[in-house]
């Protein structure tokens, strides 16, 4: 039978080990992040509190507060296992509050990386082709969460789930972004007006004639259809989305128009074999998967007449030495938030378009516009945290915090880009 002395010795040894790990972690953080631009406040599982960073001003006006509840979380940080640390945040072993926009900078600053077992799991997704079945599953899992949750952070006018076009993209004024607008007539740089401007930009480029028919691939809630119908007396505009939420809500938004002038279809655009005069697509190409870019462009070309105009709007990655699927943030988002997405470089997009029947007339970088868009989404989401918790639960809300704040930081670091390519079918 173990003596009281032995038990006390074991407890003392455990406490000493925990202090040892905590001390090692503190040295690691203080040495590695003392020159980090923004303040990070750390509280470990023993209650030790300390701060690092230069304390420069950040647009969100807050430091990043990190509270680690378990020694295991500290060991993950010492191992530079960024993915497991993010998973511990989702699970509640780690709390992150304040400046989550700093996460991509921390990832780079600390040289966090995926481990071998993570890379093996990623290989299966890299090899998969985004056929109709997989596309349906991927899109629905991201966009068909409870509509009540989506309502609190998407723009109030079009519920557009893509990059807006702002008047002042570099001005991240949070109070302004939290203010819900009406769209075109807003007298401030609202999220709602940014989405109207984006849709108007696309349809002005297309400039359909009265007898023209236009296809919008990945139409979301139908904002592009609505702005097109408001501005051009075309024959018909047709949209396709896999999302039941988007198709149902979007049809309600379009009820005021002549039903013969539009279609908003739930399903895959590849089910539609009609040939259109012009075509738009805002962000849908991000869903085609690692092997899907060229097949997607070929499908688009089959559905547009020669001489027709095509607006190709896409999230893109900067050139990297390693595949993007070996990135901590990408892996986290594919697992918890946005399965099936993939980003290509702008060069890969241009090459796919030029080799498969299109000439690129103009190209516009909207990276900082999307940073402002996702900032608005994140701040609106967190301002309505109780609604998000009620509809999604804490783990999912935390995953979306990492996604929205993290991708905002990635835009600001220029690791991720958004381009609009204005094309003509040849």
N, C-alpha and C positions, 0 to 999 in steps of 0.2 A: 504494500500500500504506500502511495506517494506521501511523503511527509509535508507538513505545512511549509517547512523551510524550502523544500524542493519546489513547491508550487510558487512560493513567493519569488524564488530564483528565476523560474520560468517567466513569470509575469514581468520581472525586472529586465530579463533579457529581451522580451518582446518590446517593451517600452524603449529600451536602448536601440533596438533595431529600427523601430519606427522613427526615433529621433535621428538616427543615422541617415535614413532615406530622406527625411525632411530637410536635414542640413545639406545633404548632397544636392537636393533639388533646388534649394535656395541659392547655393553657390552657382549652379548651372544657370538659373534664371537671371541672377544679378550679373554674372559675367557675360552671358550671351545677349542680354536685352537691355543693358544699361544705355546703349545708344539708339534704342528703338525710338522712332519719332514721337509716339504718343504714349501717354501714361497707362501702365498696366498695374492694377492692384491685385495682389495674390493673398489668399487665405488658405492655409493647408489644413489637413485633417487633424492636426494637433492644436489648431487655433493660432498659429503663427501668422502675422500679417506683415507684408512689406510691399514696396512699390518700386517699379523700374520704369525706364524710359525718360526721354528728354522733356516730356510734357508739353509738346507743341499743340497749338490749337487745332481742333478737328471740327468739321462742319456739324457733327452731331452734338458737340458740346459736352461730351462725357468721356471719362476714361473707360477702359475695359476692366471690369471686375471679374476675377476668376476665383471661384471657391471650389477646392478639391475636397471631397468628403471621404475619400478612401486613399490608402497608401497605394493601392493598385493603380489609381489614376496617376499618381506621382511617378510610379515606375514606368508607365506608358509614356509619359512626357520625357523621362530620361532616356528612353529607347527611341525617341523621335518618332513614335508611332502616332502620326497625326490622325489617321482614320479612326483608330480605337479611341482616341481622346474625344473626337466628335461624337462617336457612338456613345461614349459615357455621358456626354451632355444630353443626348436624346434619352438615355436611360435614367438620368438623374444623379449619377455619381459625381458629376461636375456641374456647377452652375456658371453660366456666362451671362452677364448683364452689361448694359451700357454700349460701348463701341464695338459691336460685332462686325462692323465694316472693316475692322483691322485684321480680321482672320487671314485673308490671303497674304497680307504683308508679314504676319507672324509665320505663316507657312514657309515663305521665302527666306525670311530672316533667320529662322531656326533650322532651315534645311530639312524639314520634315519630308518623309518619303513613305511610299508603300512598301510593305514587306513581301517576301517571296510568296507567301500563301495568298496575299491579296492579288498579286499579279496573275497567279494561276486562275483565280476565279474570274478575273477580267478577260482572260483569253477567250472564254466561251462567248461572251457578249461581242467581242471584236469580230469573231468569225460569223456571227449570225446575220442573216439577210432580213431586211425589214419588209416582209411580204404583207399582204392585206391583213391577214390574221394578227400578226405581231404588231402591225401599225395600229389596229383597232384596240388591242389590249393596252399598248403603251399610251396612246392618247387618252383613252378613257380613265386609266389609272391616275393621270395627272389632272385632267380637266373636269372629270365627273365626281369630284369631291362635293360635299353638300353645298348647294348654291348659296346658302346663307353665309358661309365662310367666304366665298368668292366676292359676294356683294360688298363686304366691308373694306376691301382693299383695292379692287379694280376701279377704274374710273366710273363715275355715276352715269355717264351719258351713253357710252358705247360698250362698256365692259370689255374693252379691248385687251387681249392678253399678248401684247407685243410692244415693241419700242415706239414711243411717241416722238414727235418732232417739235422741240421747244424753241421759243424765241431766244432764251438765254440758257443753253444747256449746261454751262459751267457754274451757274448760280444755284447751289443746292440749299435753297431757303425752305427749311422744313415746315414752318408755319404756313407758307404759301402752298406747299404741296399737300398739306393736310386739308386745305380749304376746297371743298367740292364745288366744281363749276358746272356750267351748262354746255360748254363746247365753243363753237365758233365765235360767239359774241362776248366771251369773257374778257374783261379788261385787265387781267393779270395772266401770268404765264402758268396757267392751270394744267393739270394732267389731262383734263377733259378736252381742252383746246388743243393740246399737243397731239392727241389722237385724231381729232378732226383734221388738223393740218396734215397729218400723215396720210389719211385717206384721200383728202383733197389733192395732195401732191401726186398720188398714184393715178387717180382718175383724170387729172389734168394732163399727165403724160400720155395716158391711153387715148384721151380725147375722142371717145366713140361718136360715130355718126348715128343719125336716127335709125338706120336699118341694122346697126351692128349688134352683135351678141358678145357678152364678156363673161369669162369664167374666172371666179376667184377660188383658188385652191387653198383649203385650210381657212375657211371664212370666219371662224369663231362665231361670235354672236351677230354677225351680219353688218358690222359698222361700215365696211367697205361698200357693201351693197346699198346701204342707206344713203351714204354721201354721194354715191354714183347716181342713184335715183333722184336725189335732190338737185343735181347739177347738170345732168345730161339726159336728153329725151331719147335714149337708146331703145332698141327693140326689146332686149332682155338682158338681165344680169343674173348669173347663176352661181351659187355658192355651195361648197361641200365641206362638211366637218364630220369627224367620227364621234364627236361629243354629243351625247343626248341633252345635257344641260344647255349647250350652246344652240343646238337646233331648236329646242323648245322655247327658250327665252328669246332667241333671235327672231323667230316667227312672230312673236308678240310685238317686238319692236318695229317690225315691218308691216304691220296690219294696215297702217294708214295709206299704203301705196296700192296701186292697181295690181291685183294678184297675178295678172297675165304678164306683168313686167319683170317678175323676179321668181327665182326658186331658191329656197334654202334647204338643202338636202342633208339628211343624216346618213353617212356612209363614206365609202372610199371614192375619190374622184376617178379612179381607174375603172369604176363601173359605168362611167359616162363616156360613150364613144363619139359624142358630137364633136365637130370641129368649129372653133370659135374665131371671131375676128381678132380679139385681143384677150390677154390673160394677165391676172395679177396673182401674186402669192406673197403673203407677209409672214415670214418666219416658219412656214410649214416645212421647209426643206430641212430644218433641224431635226425632224423626226424620221428621216429616211434611213438612218443607221450608217455604220462605217462603210458599207459596200453599196450604198444606195444613191450616191450623188449622180453618177452618169445615167443609171436607169431612170432616175427621176427626170432629168433633163430630157431624155429621149421621150418619156411619156408626155411631158409638156409640149414638146415639138409636134407630136402627133395630133395635138388638140388645138393647134393654132394655125391659121392660114399664113402662107408666105406673105411677108410684108406687115404682118400683125405686130403689135407692140406688146412686150412682156415686161412686167415689173417684178424683179427677182430680189426679194428682201430676205436676208439671212444672218443669223448669228455665225460668227467665224472665229477661228483661233489664230493667234499669232503663230509664226513658224516656231517650232520647238524641236530640239534634238531628240526628245523621247516622244512616243505616241501619247496623245492626250489621255488615253484610257489608263495611263500609269500615273495620273495626277490624283492627289488625295481628294481635292474638292470634286473632281469629275466622278470619281468612284463613289463618294458619299452621295452625291445627287442622283446618280443612276440607281443606287440601291434604295434610297429613302424617298425620293421626290419625283424624279423625272426619268423613268426607265426608257431606254430605246433612243435617247437623243444622241446626236453626234455633230461635231463641228469640223469643218474643213477650212483651209486657208483661203484667202481671197484669190490667190493664184490658181488653186485647184478649182474654184468656182468658175473663174474666167475661162480656164482651159476646157472644162466640161461644157460650158455654153458654146464656145467658139468651135469646138470639134463636133458639135451635135446640132448645128443648124441655127445658131444665133450670132448676131453681132452686138457687142456691148457698146452702146453709144455714150453712156455716162456712168460714173460711179461716185457715190457719196458715202462718206464715213459718218455713222450716227452713234459711235461708241459712247460719247459723253451724254448723248440724248437718252441712251438706254440706262446709263448710270443714274440719271435723274428720274427716269421712269421707275426703276426698281427701288430707288430711295423712297419715292412716293408710296409704292406698294408696301414696303417694309414698315414705314412710319404709320401708315393707315392701319395696317394689320395689328401693330403693337398698340395703337390707340384704341383698338377694339379687341383687346386680348381675351376678354371674357366670352365674347361671341365665338372667337376662334377655338377656345378651350371647350366650349359647349358642343361645338360641331365636329371638332377634329381630335380633341384630347391633347394632353400635354406633350407626349412624345412626338406626335405629328407636327404640332405647332413649333416645337424646338427644331425639328428637321427643316421646316420652312424658314425659320429664322436664319439657320446656317445658309440655306439656299439663297434667300433674297439679299441678306446683308453681305454674304460672301461674294455673290456674283457682282454686286455693286462695287466692292473693292477690286474685283478682277477687272472690271471695265476701267476703273480709275487708274489701275496699274498698267492698262493696255495689254493685258494677257488675253482678253477676249474682246472681239470686235463685232460691230454690226455694220453691214454695208447694204445699200440699195443699188442694184445694178439695173440700169434702164436699157432694155434690149429690143432688137428687131429680129423677127424670124426671117431667115434667108433661104 
